Amino acid sequence: MSEIAGELARVKGAFAQPTLTLLHQRQAAVVITIFRAAFGRNNKPIATARLHTQVEQHLAAIREAGETEVPSGSGKDICQRWMRGQWLVRSLDEQGNEVYSLTSHAQQALELVKNLARDRATLSEHRIATILGTVRRFNSEANPDRGARVTLLNDEIARLKAERDRLVDGADMVSATEDYMVEGFTELLSLISALPSDFARVEERFATIRAEILAAFRAEDRPAGEVIDEYLARADALMTATHEGRAFEGAFALLRDDALVTQLREDLTALLEHPLADGILGDADRAELRGTVRLVRDGLDRVLAQRSRVTATLKEYIVSHDAARDRELEQTLRQVESELMTWMAETGPRATHDVPLLPSRVGVDHLRERFHDPADDVLPDRISAADPADAPGLSLAALMAQGGPQLGSLRQRLDDALRDLLPAASLGELFDSLEPSLRRPVEIFGLLHLAANRDLRTEDALESFVAVRPDGTERTFAVPRMPLPDPDLDREEARS
């Protein structure tokens, strides 16, 4: 393959990446606009139903603005197409709800568009000074020659000491120019805007490792210990052998150092309070710089949560792994091997035997739940005939005393009271005037039943019903008072 052909293959491979496929389509401007409006700069996860609604609302507003190159379909269909394009990913949050978030490819595309949309000079004093300072610092930290490294450090100390002495002696301070500040803020914002995609890349790596671990466990073609060792090796390599992993470790080390975090906040505050910052930075840029520490913390939290999911997968498998089942499977395979060796010893070299791939199912209509027990066939002991003379005597009065209410007698007494033949102002007074045989506790229910059939109403007050049990003992019941109508008043109302 010629050099130009190899270069073409590499370029085609780059264009096949999801980042460039997103930017290369006709609707790229609309998709990038919706991503920036929905997810913002922090790429906070959005609930699936909410994003579907937001996509439909944003597309309707874009159509009203006159744009014709707009994705078609419902918000759900469009989000699913974006997932197939590897620009959106759907996962579960800590509460178990489905959420969408941007992939590292989509965030990289947003970062590229943001950098292109930001005004910046191609060459400036700040750019050259930054390059010189970075190269100098890089060489002082990486130079293998001890003497050369000491010389570099001495030169830097001498330069800083001279600058300090000059300022202490009252020399004029050299103020930064506006162009210098613009270039500095531009490069700083560019570095900060690249952080979310870097964290997303590490998060996606861990998600890929988790999927591969689950597949390896389900396949059961390797010992579990080998799978776990491989995960530990890959996790360690991810943190040390990749740019994203090293960035993650550096950010993690930064957040562990309170002094560095405090210094970062103070430096950002000083830059934002610079006299030239008001004319250079907009509200969005200021918010982005102020939220740098929070941006790093959120990215670390998402990566740590994804790594915890991988660890939880390993723990769940180790805890729920059934060693007894593995031993039973091993014993079964050994029995099969033994039977196979016996069969091969008794048959010829060309003998064949058809073995089904899966055992056939047993057709059983009903399985017995109980089996024969000889004890169930033993006849029970014969019942001896009882002497009628031994039966206890029971009178009709005793049977009636144990029965229900005597509705016939109670109805007659209630009618007499309603005709003023029995003096009683309420149902309780009528009950207390009855003979003991009609004052059993059960008679109260019978009397209330008869009163209800005659539409007698109860009052809020309570009255006592003194009942007499068949054994002669008394018991008092509190029952809502039910007054009996006065027959004389009823007759006067009838005359009038």
MOKA-V163605 format. One record per pair of residues at least 4 apart in sequence whose C-alpha atoms are under 8 Angstrom apart, sorted by the first residue. I is the first residue (numbers start at 0). GAP is how many residues later the second one is. D is the distance in Angstrom with one decimal. If there is no record, write none. Layout:
I:GAP:D ; I:GAP:D
This chain:
0:4:6.2 ; 0:5:6.4 ; 1:4:6.3 ; 2:4:6.2 ; 3:4:6.2 ; 4:4:6.3 ; 5:4:6.4 ; 6:4:6.2 ; 7:4:6.1 ; 8:4:6.2 ; 9:4:6.3 ; 10:4:6.3 ; 11:4:6.2 ; 12:4:6.8 ; 13:6:7.3 ; 14:5:5.3 ; 14:6:6.4 ; 15:4:6.8 ; 15:5:6.3 ; 16:4:6.3 ; 17:4:6.0 ; 17:67:6.6 ; 17:68:6.2 ; 17:69:7.1 ; 17:87:5.9 ; 17:88:7.6 ; 18:4:6.6 ; 18:86:4.7 ; 18:87:6.0 ; 18:89:6.6 ; 18:90:5.5 ; 19:4:5.7 ; 19:89:7.4 ; 20:4:6.4 ; 21:6:6.0 ; 21:63:7.9 ; 21:65:7.8 ; 21:84:7.5 ; 21:87:7.4 ; 22:5:5.2 ; 22:6:7.8 ; 22:86:6.9 ; 23:4:6.8 ; 25:43:6.9 ; 26:4:6.3 ; 26:42:5.6 ; 26:43:6.2 ; 26:44:7.1 ; 27:4:6.0 ; 28:4:6.1 ; 29:4:6.3 ; 29:32:8.0 ; 29:39:7.7 ; 29:40:6.7 ; 30:4:6.2 ; 31:4:6.2 ; 31:77:7.9 ; 31:78:6.5 ; 32:4:6.1 ; 33:4:5.9 ; 33:21:7.0 ; 33:24:6.7 ; 34:4:5.8 ; 34:5:7.4 ; 35:4:5.1 ; 35:5:7.2 ; 35:74:7.4 ; 37:13:7.6 ; 37:16:7.3 ; 38:4:4.9 ; 38:5:6.0 ; 38:6:7.5 ; 38:7:7.6 ; 38:62:7.8 ; 38:63:7.8 ; 39:4:7.6 ; 40:152:7.7 ; 40:247:7.9 ; 41:154:6.8 ; 41:253:6.4 ; 42:58:6.5 ; 42:59:6.5 ; 42:153:7.3 ; 43:57:6.8 ; 44:54:5.7 ; 44:55:5.4 ; 44:56:4.8 ; 45:4:6.8 ; 45:5:6.2 ; 45:53:5.2 ; 45:54:5.2 ; 45:55:6.6 ; 46:4:6.2 ; 46:50:7.3 ; 46:51:6.1 ; 46:52:4.2 ; 46:53:6.2 ; 47:4:6.3 ; 47:42:8.0 ; 47:50:6.0 ; 47:51:5.1 ; 47:52:5.9 ; 48:4:6.4 ; 49:4:6.2 ; 50:4:6.0 ; 50:24:7.6 ; 50:49:7.6 ; 51:4:6.5 ; 51:22:7.7 ; 51:23:4.2 ; 51:24:5.2 ; 51:27:7.1 ; 52:4:6.3 ; 52:22:6.3 ; 53:4:6.0 ; 53:21:7.8 ; 54:4:6.1 ; 54:20:5.4 ; 55:4:6.2 ; 55:18:6.8 ; 55:19:5.2 ; 56:4:6.4 ; 57:4:6.2 ; 58:4:6.1 ; 58:11:7.1 ; 58:12:7.9 ; 59:4:6.3 ; 60:4:6.4 ; 61:4:6.8 ; 61:5:5.9 ; 61:8:7.9 ; 62:4:5.2 ; 62:5:6.7 ; 62:7:7.4 ; 70:7:7.1 ; 71:6:7.3 ; 72:4:5.9 ; 72:5:6.2 ; 73:4:6.2 ; 74:4:6.2 ; 75:4:6.2 ; 76:4:6.3 ; 77:4:6.3 ; 78:4:6.2 ; 78:9:7.3 ; 79:4:6.3 ; 80:4:6.3 ; 81:4:6.4 ; 81:5:5.5 ; 81:6:5.7 ; 82:4:5.7 ; 82:5:4.6 ; 82:6:5.8 ; 82:7:7.8 ; 83:4:8.0 ; 85:17:6.8 ; 85:19:7.4 ; 85:20:7.9 ; 86:15:6.0 ; 86:16:5.3 ; 86:17:7.8 ; 86:18:6.2 ; 86:19:5.0 ; 87:12:6.5 ; 87:13:5.8 ; 87:14:4.8 ; 87:15:5.5 ; 87:18:7.5 ; 88:11:5.7 ; 88:12:5.6 ; 88:13:6.3 ; 88:14:6.2 ; 89:8:6.7 ; 89:9:5.7 ; 89:10:4.6 ; 89:11:6.6 ; 90:7:5.7 ; 90:8:5.6 ; 90:9:6.6 ; 91:4:5.2 ; 91:5:5.3 ; 91:6:4.7 ; 91:7:6.0 ; 92:4:5.5 ; 92:5:6.6 ; 92:6:6.6 ; 101:4:5.9 ; 101:5:6.4 ; 102:4:6.3 ; 102:94:7.6 ; 102:97:6.4 ; 102:98:7.7 ; 102:101:7.8 ; 103:4:6.0 ; 103:92:7.8 ; 103:93:4.7 ; 103:94:7.1 ; 103:95:8.0 ; 103:96:5.0 ; 103:97:5.3 ; 103:100:7.8 ; 104:4:6.3 ; 104:92:7.5 ; 105:4:6.3 ; 106:4:6.1 ; 106:89:7.1 ; 106:90:5.2 ; 107:4:6.2 ; 107:86:7.4 ; 107:89:5.8 ; 108:4:6.3 ; 109:4:6.0 ; 110:4:6.2 ; 110:82:6.4 ; 110:83:6.6 ; 111:4:6.2 ; 112:4:6.1 ; 113:4:6.3 ; 114:75:6.8 ; 117:68:7.8 ; 119:62:7.8 ; 119:63:6.6 ; 119:66:6.8 ; 120:62:7.1 ; 122:4:6.4 ; 122:5:7.7 ; 123:4:6.5 ; 123:55:7.9 ; 123:56:7.6 ; 123:59:7.5 ; 124:4:6.0 ; 124:55:6.8 ; 125:4:5.9 ; 125:54:5.4 ; 125:57:6.3 ; 125:58:6.6 ; 126:4:6.3 ; 126:56:7.2 ; 127:4:6.2 ; 128:4:6.0 ; 129:4:6.0 ; 130:4:6.1 ; 131:4:6.0 ; 132:4:6.1 ; 133:4:5.9 ; 134:4:6.0 ; 135:4:6.2 ; 136:4:6.3 ; 137:4:6.0 ; 138:4:5.3 ; 138:10:7.9 ; 139:9:5.4 ; 139:12:6.0 ; 139:13:6.9 ; 140:8:7.5 ; 142:5:7.2 ; 142:6:6.1 ; 143:5:7.7 ; 144:4:6.2 ; 145:4:6.2 ; 146:4:6.2 ; 147:4:6.2 ; 148:4:6.3 ; 149:4:6.1 ; 150:4:6.2 ; 151:4:6.3 ; 152:4:6.1 ; 153:4:6.0 ; 154:4:6.1 ; 155:4:6.2 ; 156:4:6.0 ; 157:4:6.1 ; 158:4:6.3 ; 159:4:6.1 ; 160:4:6.1 ; 161:4:6.1 ; 162:4:6.3 ; 163:4:6.1 ; 164:4:6.1 ; 165:4:6.7 ; 165:5:5.7 ; 166:4:5.4 ; 166:5:7.4 ; 166:6:7.2 ; 175:4:6.2 ; 175:5:6.7 ; 176:4:6.4 ; 177:4:6.1 ; 177:98:6.7 ; 178:4:6.2 ; 179:4:6.1 ; 180:4:6.1 ; 180:95:7.5 ; 180:96:7.8 ; 180:99:8.0 ; 181:4:6.1 ; 181:98:6.4 ; 182:4:6.2 ; 183:4:6.1 ; 184:4:6.0 ; 185:4:6.2 ; 186:4:6.2 ; 187:4:6.3 ; 188:4:6.0 ; 188:96:7.6 ; 188:99:7.7 ; 188:100:7.2 ; 189:4:6.5 ; 190:4:7.1 ; 191:97:7.9 ; 191:100:7.0 ; 193:4:6.5 ; 194:4:6.3 ; 194:101:7.4 ; 195:4:6.1 ; 195:99:7.6 ; 195:103:6.5 ; 196:4:6.1 ; 197:4:6.6 ; 197:46:5.6 ; 197:49:7.6 ; 198:4:6.2 ; 198:45:7.0 ; 198:49:7.0 ; 198:100:5.5 ; 198:101:7.2 ; 198:104:6.8 ; 199:4:6.1 ; 199:99:7.5 ; 199:103:7.7 ; 200:4:6.2 ; 200:43:6.7 ; 201:4:6.4 ; 201:36:8.0 ; 201:42:5.9 ; 201:43:6.4 ; 201:46:7.7 ; 201:101:6.7 ; 202:4:6.3 ; 202:99:7.0 ; 202:100:4.9 ; 202:103:6.2 ; 202:104:7.8 ; 203:4:6.1 ; 204:4:6.2 ; 204:33:8.0 ; 205:4:6.1 ; 205:29:7.9 ; 205:97:7.9 ; 205:100:6.3 ; 205:101:6.1 ; 205:104:7.2 ; 206:4:6.3 ; 206:99:6.6 ; 206:103:7.7 ; 207:4:6.3 ; 208:4:6.1 ; 208:22:7.4 ; 208:101:7.6 ; 209:4:6.3 ; 209:99:7.7 ; 209:100:5.2 ; 209:103:7.5 ; 210:4:6.2 ; 211:4:6.1 ; 212:4:6.2 ; 212:14:7.0 ; 212:18:7.5 ; 213:4:6.2 ; 213:99:7.6 ; 214:4:6.1 ; 215:4:6.3 ; 215:5:7.3 ; 215:6:7.4 ; 215:11:7.1 ; 216:7:7.0 ; 216:10:7.7 ; 219:4:7.8 ; 221:4:6.7 ; 221:5:7.0 ; 222:4:6.7 ; 223:4:6.3 ; 224:4:6.1 ; 225:4:6.2 ; 226:4:6.3 ; 227:4:6.3 ; 227:86:7.4 ; 228:4:6.2 ; 229:4:6.1 ; 230:4:6.0 ; 231:4:6.1 ; 232:4:6.1 ; 233:4:5.9 ; 234:4:6.5 ; 235:4:6.3 ; 236:4:5.1 ; 236:5:7.3 ; 237:4:5.7 ; 237:6:7.9 ; 237:7:5.4 ; 238:5:7.6 ; 238:6:3.9 ; 238:7:5.5 ; 238:9:7.3 ; 238:10:6.6 ; 239:5:6.0 ; 239:6:5.6 ; 240:4:7.1 ; 240:5:7.3 ; 241:4:6.3 ; 242:4:6.1 ; 243:4:6.1 ; 244:4:6.2 ; 245:4:6.1 ; 246:4:6.1 ; 247:4:6.0 ; 247:52:7.4 ; 248:4:6.1 ; 249:4:6.2 ; 250:4:6.3 ; 250:45:7.1 ; 250:49:7.8 ; 251:4:6.3 ; 251:48:7.1 ; 252:4:6.5 ; 253:4:7.8 ; 253:6:6.3 ; 253:7:6.7 ; 254:5:7.6 ; 254:6:6.2 ; 254:42:7.7 ; 256:4:6.5 ; 257:4:6.1 ; 258:4:6.1 ; 259:4:6.1 ; 260:4:6.3 ; 260:32:7.6 ; 261:4:6.2 ; 262:4:6.1 ; 263:4:6.2 ; 264:4:6.1 ; 264:28:7.7 ; 265:4:6.1 ; 266:4:6.3 ; 267:4:6.2 ; 267:21:7.0 ; 267:22:7.1 ; 268:4:6.2 ; 268:21:7.7 ; 269:4:6.3 ; 270:6:7.2 ; 271:5:5.8 ; 271:6:7.9 ; 271:14:7.2 ; 272:4:6.7 ; 273:4:7.8 ; 275:4:6.6 ; 276:4:5.8 ; 277:4:7.5 ; 280:4:5.7 ; 280:5:6.3 ; 281:4:6.2 ; 282:4:6.2 ; 283:4:6.2 ; 284:4:6.3 ; 285:4:6.1 ; 286:4:6.1 ; 287:4:6.4 ; 290:4:5.9 ; 291:4:6.3 ; 292:4:6.2 ; 293:4:6.1 ; 294:4:6.3 ; 295:4:6.2 ; 296:4:6.1 ; 297:4:6.3 ; 298:4:6.3 ; 299:4:6.0 ; 300:4:6.0 ; 301:4:6.2 ; 302:4:6.2 ; 303:4:6.0 ; 304:4:6.3 ; 305:4:6.6 ; 306:4:6.3 ; 307:4:6.0 ; 308:4:6.1 ; 309:4:6.5 ; 310:4:6.2 ; 311:4:6.0 ; 312:4:6.3 ; 313:4:6.2 ; 314:4:6.0 ; 315:4:5.9 ; 316:4:5.5 ; 321:4:6.7 ; 322:4:6.4 ; 323:4:6.3 ; 324:4:6.2 ; 325:4:6.1 ; 326:4:6.2 ; 327:4:6.2 ; 328:4:6.2 ; 329:4:6.3 ; 330:4:6.3 ; 331:4:6.2 ; 332:4:6.1 ; 333:4:6.1 ; 334:4:6.2 ; 335:4:6.1 ; 336:4:6.2 ; 337:4:6.3 ; 338:4:6.2 ; 339:4:6.2 ; 340:4:6.2 ; 341:4:6.5 ; 342:4:6.3 ; 343:4:7.3 ; 343:5:7.8 ; 346:4:6.3 ; 355:4:8.0 ; 371:4:7.9 ; 372:4:7.6 ; 373:4:7.4 ; 385:4:7.5 ; 386:4:7.3 ; 393:4:6.5 ; 393:5:7.2 ; 394:4:6.5 ; 395:4:6.2 ; 396:4:6.1 ; 397:4:6.6 ; 398:4:6.4 ; 399:4:7.8 ; 400:36:7.9 ; 400:69:6.1 ; 401:68:7.9 ; 403:38:6.3 ; 403:39:7.5 ; 404:37:5.6 ; 404:38:4.7 ; 404:39:8.0 ; 404:40:7.4 ; 404:41:5.3 ; 405:4:6.2 ; 405:32:7.4 ; 405:37:6.9 ; 405:40:7.3 ; 406:4:5.8 ; 406:39:6.2 ; 406:40:7.7 ; 406:43:7.9 ; 407:4:6.4 ; 408:4:6.4 ; 409:4:6.1 ; 409:28:7.5 ; 409:33:8.0 ; 409:36:7.5 ; 409:37:6.4 ; 410:4:6.1 ; 410:36:7.8 ; 410:39:6.8 ; 411:4:6.3 ; 412:4:6.3 ; 412:9:7.8 ; 413:4:6.2 ; 413:16:7.8 ; 414:4:6.2 ; 415:4:6.2 ; 415:5:4.9 ; 415:6:5.8 ; 416:4:5.5 ; 416:5:4.5 ; 416:6:6.5 ; 416:7:6.4 ; 416:13:7.4 ; 416:67:8.0 ; 417:4:7.9 ; 417:66:6.9 ; 417:67:6.9 ; 417:68:7.5 ; 417:69:6.6 ; 418:68:6.1 ; 419:66:7.6 ; 419:67:6.2 ; 421:8:7.8 ; 422:7:7.6 ; 423:5:5.4 ; 423:6:5.2 ; 423:60:7.4 ; 424:4:6.5 ; 424:5:7.6 ; 424:58:5.9 ; 424:59:5.5 ; 424:60:7.7 ; 424:61:7.9 ; 425:4:6.4 ; 425:55:7.0 ; 425:56:5.6 ; 425:57:4.1 ; 425:58:4.9 ; 426:4:6.2 ; 426:54:7.2 ; 426:55:5.6 ; 426:56:6.2 ; 426:57:6.6 ; 427:4:6.2 ; 427:35:6.5 ; 427:36:6.5 ; 427:37:5.6 ; 427:53:7.1 ; 427:54:7.6 ; 428:4:6.3 ; 429:4:6.7 ; 430:8:6.7 ; 430:13:7.8 ; 430:34:6.8 ; 430:35:8.0 ; 431:7:7.4 ; 431:33:6.7 ; 431:34:6.4 ; 431:35:8.0 ; 433:4:6.1 ; 433:5:6.5 ; 434:4:6.6 ; 435:4:7.1 ; 435:31:8.0 ; 435:32:6.1 ; 436:31:7.9 ; 436:33:7.9 ; 437:5:6.4 ; 438:4:6.0 ; 438:5:7.4 ; 438:27:7.6 ; 438:28:5.1 ; 438:29:5.6 ; 438:30:7.8 ; 439:4:7.3 ; 439:27:5.3 ; 439:28:5.0 ; 439:29:5.3 ; 439:30:7.1 ; 440:4:7.7 ; 440:26:5.3 ; 440:27:6.9 ; 440:28:6.8 ; 440:34:7.9 ; 441:4:6.8 ; 442:4:6.1 ; 443:4:6.2 ; 443:21:7.8 ; 444:4:6.1 ; 445:4:6.3 ; 446:4:6.2 ; 447:4:6.1 ; 448:4:6.5 ; 449:4:6.6 ; 450:4:6.6 ; 450:5:5.6 ; 451:4:5.7 ; 451:5:7.7 ; 455:26:6.9 ; 455:27:7.6 ; 455:28:7.4 ; 456:25:5.9 ; 456:26:7.4 ; 457:22:6.0 ; 457:23:5.6 ; 457:24:4.4 ; 457:25:7.1 ; 458:21:6.2 ; 458:22:5.4 ; 458:23:6.1 ; 458:24:7.9 ; 459:20:6.4 ; 459:21:7.2 ; 460:19:5.9 ; 460:20:5.7 ; 461:16:6.0 ; 461:17:5.4 ; 461:18:4.3 ; 461:19:5.1 ; 462:15:5.6 ; 462:16:5.6 ; 462:17:6.2 ; 462:18:5.3 ; 463:12:6.3 ; 463:13:5.6 ; 463:14:4.8 ; 463:15:6.3 ; 464:11:5.5 ; 464:12:5.1 ; 464:13:6.4 ; 464:14:7.0 ; 465:8:6.6 ; 465:9:5.8 ; 465:10:4.4 ; 465:11:6.5 ; 466:7:5.5 ; 466:8:5.3 ; 466:9:6.0 ; 466:10:7.5 ; 467:4:5.9 ; 467:5:5.7 ; 467:6:4.5 ; 467:7:6.5 ; 468:4:5.4 ; 468:5:6.1 ; 468:6:7.6 ; 484:5:7.8 ; 485:4:6.5 ; 486:4:6.3 ; 487:4:6.3 ; 488:4:6.1 ; 489:4:6.2 ; 490:4:6.3 ; 491:4:6.2
